């Protein structure tokens, strides 16, 4: 019943998302892709501000968003899609982006389920408080950073900075 | 309260709608004196339903909308149904509608005649399917299911196009009318999308509107656009162009029962400002010629 229609739509999906033809796209196709990327960026920047800022700090947003958009099975709803995005960013090769993405995912999980369900241990390549403060500043007034609290000694590795999801005091306002 | 599309008791004055985020009561209070219909997007009201992929409607937003519905007609306009996707329309969106209809008196609802997913991928845009018999059967069958499922009028909107026309057995207007005839749904005519189509894919707007059965048109959308070179983009980030309002008035003269709704995305409201939005709604009402009163009503008033 849907043979020709499905084939047409699969070809359009390849054209628009996954299989850009070699050489420059037509102006119409380039605009269509830009519109899709702009909408996606608008939502992800709002829902994952720290990770977005970490990627932007390293000039990696376009690369990661392009990779993300080509993944099958993405949700159209931003609450779900933002978690899918953070999972990808957490698996990215950059240790700092990965740590920030895992931290932000933990924040989202904590919002969803305030009762602690266990520690989330994140290995940081550098001291997390300074990084998070800088990223929160880049995010503007939508995020505020409280005064840092001391890390429980058991949560600090001798080889790397580690934090549980309850540290430091970075709250969404 | 405004009559539902297709109702034999059309409003005696033009019905004006506004796209409301569902989360800005201060803005709603400003625009409420100037509108007859509040249009909400269920997809904008979602919250996570658990650790998995499920979403549900925000209970606080639902409670707010239930109160709003006591004062003004509430309608829904979604963006994630993807009724034209060959593999299937979105079950998640239908679950959101189930929740919405259970909690709020929704007079009618609408979606886009297109697809946003294919081969498991998000396209980031609405694309229009070929206007083939296969697509007609698929979309009309699904629209009929939706009409039966909720028992309220369901409208399908023409999408703005950038890529070349996919063609098919039907004309642009003929496909909209054929889907309506085969399913019992109506048409939401977005006049700014028509203007985009005129600039981007060479649509003959006058010909399309002349061919479209005005009895199917239950709602008309107006919104802002932006030019990118020779291409007209449908952005919803500002006030509608005078030409867009004028085009809405032309169509409304043929379909005076249709509500004319101004759309703006929530992210743009602060920059545009509530005063400018109210001015837009006033201008929209002023541009529409009131529907003539039925003879009996007019005689009763005179007497």
Interface residues (C-beta under 8 A of the other chain):
Chain A: X1 X2 X3 X4 X5 X6 X8 X9 X10 X12 X13 X14 X16 X17 X18 X27 X28 X29 X31 X32 X33 X35 X36 X37 X39 X40 X42 X69 X70 X72 X73 X74 X75 X76 X77 X78 X79 X80 X109 X112 X113
Chain B: X43 X46 X47 X48 X50 X51 X53 X54 X55 X79 X80 X82 X84 X85 X86 X87 X90 X92 X115 X116 X117 X118 X119 X120 X121 X122 X123 X124 X125 X127 X129 X130 X132 X134 X135 X137 X138 X162 X163 X164 X166 X200 X228 X229 X231 X233 X267
